[in-house]
Amino acid sequence: MTADFSLLIVCTGNVHRSALAHDLLATWAGWYLPAALATRVHVVSAGTRAPVGVPMGGATRRIAAELGAEDRGHRAALLTADLVESADLILASAREHRAAVLALSPRVLRRTFTIREAGRIATAMRPAAVHEDGAALSGRAARSAPSSVASLCAAVVRLDELRPDYLDPLADDVIDPEGREPAAVEEMVRQEVPALVELARVLWGMPPGDVDAYLRAVAQS
């Protein structure tokens, strides 16, 4: 068991899909996790062909701000084997990125998902319905937020256990808006953000009211 919990998000350029997910998930971790645990959670992102040092795309940055994400001065970084092997959970923007991750380290298979795949599974999970030892919690025993790195790791194990019931390869990829019309950024948001919200509910303990508010905002965008 690691002392901290590392979440890695991957796309191609690390300026749109993974950059948006990075800022949202890092912001939400700070908002919803207990303070002592939040300091032990590290969200990072990288691209398989990243233009290193380039900032987040302008339209994507505006959307991140509209959704409440803190401006972290994002700069694109290149995916490496060290990043992959040190991550406790890896979220790939599309199947090609999941394949790239596994090419660097096949042993991370059970903790690697596409964003939308993990979101589908998380939708079916009760928030924080996993104890540190992996046992399911129910009723009043279920907590609204995890209390330890162990409980976060147990939630990742549960995501993997449920994976076979929620396979849908045709709904795994998030559109890459780079070089496309402005509507592509909006489509990226509609595909990606609901899945991130469901994951924040399960991993960070995002309250139901905030979950509903985010889902409504994205549906109306």
Summary of the structure (lengths in Angstrom):
residues: 221
radius of gyration: 16.0
end to end distance: 40.5
largest distance: 49.1
contacts: 756
relative contact order: 0.18
helix: 53%
strand: 12%
